[in-house]
Amino acid sequence: MPLIIVIVLLVGLKFFAIGPFANFSWWWVALLMVLAVIWFEFGERMLGLDKRNAHDEVDKVRAERVKKTFETTKRPDKK
């Protein structure tokens, strides 16, 4: 994600010709975009980060569902 933020900032700075970025070549921006594509297509898969994030989301939803179920089925305290 930080790489995407850097790309967006660099594109904005280059497009609006702000500061020293006005003299940068568009090839640097293209190189960062290619690196981002390589990372998201191959790097994350090889390290298993895409599956881990998906499993974390499923576990979070499951935990919330279980918590909600037990909250609605609690019996009131008897005196």
Residue pairs with C-beta under 8 A, 6 or more apart in sequence:
3 32
3 35
3 36
3 39
4 36
6 32
7 29
7 32
7 33
7 36
10 21
10 24
10 28
10 29
10 32
11 29
12 18
13 19
13 21
14 21
14 22
14 24
14 26
14 29
43 49
44 50
